[in-house]
């Protein structure tokens, strides 16, 4: 585990220009995924209540 952290730290120092957009896009996609799942689940519950 420590090896991976060291590798990530060295990569961060080496190419921050690549690392920052990668992290932002990953977090953004995760957020979108969670929102979509949440919306799907709530809509499912709503339709079950209405039906």
N, CA, C and O of each residue as an XYZ file, in Angstrom:
204
protein
N       0.832     -1.200      0.000
C       0.000      0.000      0.000
C       0.869      1.254      0.000
O       0.622      2.192     -0.757
N       1.889      1.259      0.858
C       2.777      2.426      0.948
C       3.481      2.679     -0.380
O       3.707      3.825     -0.770
N       3.823      1.596     -1.065
C       4.478      1.718     -2.369
C       3.591      2.497     -3.340
O       4.060      3.368     -4.073
N       2.302      2.164     -3.329
C       1.370      2.843     -4.230
C       1.242      4.318     -3.887
O       1.151      5.170     -4.771
N       1.235      4.612     -2.570
C       1.142      6.013     -2.154
C       2.377      6.794     -2.578
O       2.282      7.941     -3.014
N       3.540      6.156     -2.443
C       4.786      6.805     -2.879
C       4.748      7.042     -4.387
O       5.142      8.104     -4.869
N       4.276      6.050     -5.114
C       4.169      6.162     -6.568
C       3.224      7.301     -6.947
O       3.521      8.092     -7.842
N       2.091      7.377     -6.263
C       1.124      8.437     -6.537
C       1.723      9.801     -6.224
O       1.513     10.757     -6.970
N       2.470      9.898     -5.124
C       3.082     11.167     -4.739
C       4.119     11.597     -5.771
O       4.177     12.767     -6.148
N       4.935     10.654     -6.225
C       5.952     10.988     -7.224
C       5.294     11.387     -8.541
O       5.761     12.299     -9.224
N       4.211     10.701     -8.892
C       3.484     11.055    -10.111
C       2.861     12.434     -9.991
O       2.821     13.195    -10.958
N       2.370     12.752     -8.787
C       1.769     14.065     -8.547
C       2.805     15.151     -8.777
O       2.518     16.171     -9.405
N       4.018     14.929     -8.266
C       5.091     15.907     -8.446
C       5.507     15.973     -9.913
O       5.796     17.049    -10.435
N       5.533     14.824    -10.568
C       6.030     14.753    -11.943
C       5.072     15.428    -12.927
O       5.459     16.351    -13.643
N       3.833     14.964    -12.957
C       2.901     15.541    -13.936
C       1.587     15.921    -13.258
O       0.614     15.166    -13.291
N       1.575     17.080    -12.655
C       0.363     17.585    -12.010
C      -0.686     17.939    -13.069
O      -1.888     17.851    -12.818
N      -0.218     18.337    -14.248
C      -1.141     18.727    -15.319
C      -2.013     17.560    -15.761
O      -3.168     17.749    -16.143
N      -1.455     16.348    -15.706
C      -2.241     15.171    -16.067
C      -3.091     14.702    -14.893
O      -4.222     14.248    -15.070
N      -2.523     14.818    -13.682
C      -3.163     14.239    -12.503
C      -4.430     14.985    -12.107
O      -5.438     14.365    -11.770
N      -4.382     16.321    -12.147
C      -5.514     17.128    -11.671
C      -6.780     16.900    -12.502
O      -7.831     16.620    -11.924
N      -6.723     17.009    -13.838
C      -7.945     16.751    -14.610
C      -8.459     15.329    -14.467
O      -9.668     15.098    -14.496
N      -7.544     14.370    -14.312
C      -7.958     12.982    -14.117
C      -8.789     12.840    -12.847
O      -9.845     12.207    -12.850
N      -8.298     13.438    -11.755
C      -9.007     13.350    -10.474
C     -10.350     14.072    -10.552
O     -11.361     13.566    -10.065
N     -10.357     15.256    -11.165
C     -11.604     16.025    -11.247
C     -12.649     15.283    -12.081
O     -13.823     15.237    -11.713
N     -12.218     14.702    -13.205
C     -13.170     13.976    -14.047
C     -13.686     12.732    -13.327
O     -14.870     12.407    -13.414
N     -12.799     12.039    -12.616
C     -13.205     10.838    -11.896
C     -14.224     11.168    -10.821
O     -15.248     10.495    -10.698
N     -13.942     12.215    -10.033
C     -14.866     12.602     -8.966
C     -16.190     13.082     -9.557
O     -17.257     12.791     -9.016
N     -16.118     13.817    -10.667
C     -17.333     14.306    -11.327
C     -18.195     13.138    -11.810
O     -19.414     13.140    -11.636
N     -17.547     12.143    -12.419
C     -18.281     10.980    -12.909
C     -18.897     10.196    -11.760
O     -20.018      9.700    -11.873
N     -18.164     10.083    -10.652
C     -18.697      9.394     -9.481
C     -19.924     10.120     -8.942
O     -20.922      9.493     -8.587
N     -19.838     11.456     -8.884
C     -20.961     12.265     -8.394
C     -22.178     12.082     -9.297
O     -23.296     11.905     -8.814
N     -21.955     12.125    -10.613
C     -23.050     11.952    -11.572
C     -23.674     10.572    -11.411
O     -24.896     10.422    -11.441
N     -22.821      9.567    -11.239
C     -23.290      8.201    -11.071
C     -24.168      8.080     -9.833
O     -25.235      7.469     -9.881
N     -23.717      8.665     -8.722
C     -24.485      8.616     -7.481
C     -25.818      9.329     -7.641
O     -26.849      8.837     -7.181
N     -25.801     10.485     -8.290
C     -27.032     11.256     -8.489
C     -28.019     10.466     -9.349
O     -29.215     10.425     -9.060
N     -27.502      9.837    -10.412
C     -28.365      9.059    -11.295
C     -28.970      7.867    -10.554
O     -30.159      7.582    -10.694
N     -28.146      7.174     -9.765
C     -28.639      6.037     -8.993
C     -29.694      6.486     -7.994
O     -30.721      5.829     -7.829
N     -29.437      7.616     -7.324
C     -30.358      8.151     -6.335
C     -31.680      8.514     -6.992
O     -32.747      8.188     -6.471
N     -31.611      9.189     -8.138
C     -32.818      9.594     -8.856
C     -33.602      8.362     -9.303
O     -34.829      8.331     -9.205
N     -32.894      7.356     -9.789
C     -33.557      6.133    -10.244
C     -34.273      5.447     -9.083
O     -35.417      5.014     -9.220
N     -33.592      5.350     -7.939
C     -34.166      4.688     -6.771
C     -35.389      5.449     -6.269
O     -36.418      4.843     -5.972
N     -35.281      6.776     -6.173
C     -36.397      7.571     -5.663
C     -37.582      7.523     -6.627
O     -38.733      7.468     -6.194
N     -37.304      7.543     -7.940
C     -38.386      7.482     -8.926
C     -39.074      6.119     -8.849
O     -40.294      6.030     -8.982
N     -38.298      5.066     -8.637
C     -38.850      3.728     -8.502
C     -39.804      3.677     -7.315
O     -40.904      3.132     -7.417
N     -39.380      4.247     -6.190
C     -40.206      4.273     -4.985
C     -41.475      5.079     -5.238
O     -42.568      4.680     -4.836
N     -41.317      6.222     -5.911
C     -42.469      7.079     -6.212
C     -43.486      6.342     -7.080
O     -44.689      6.391     -6.824
N     -42.987      5.657     -8.113
C     -43.897      4.957     -9.011
C     -44.600      3.810     -8.293
O     -45.762      3.521     -8.576
N     -43.904      3.159     -7.371
C     -44.531      2.081     -6.607
C     -45.629      2.642     -5.709
O     -46.677      2.019     -5.539
N     -45.385      3.825     -5.134
C     -46.398      4.452     -4.278
C     -47.602      4.888     -5.104
O     -48.746      4.710     -4.686
N     -47.341      5.459     -6.280
C     -48.435      5.943     -7.130
C     -49.230      4.776     -7.707
O     -50.459      4.814     -7.777
N     -48.498      3.735     -8.119
C     -49.160      2.583     -8.696
C     -49.799      1.780     -7.601
O     -50.420      0.751     -7.871
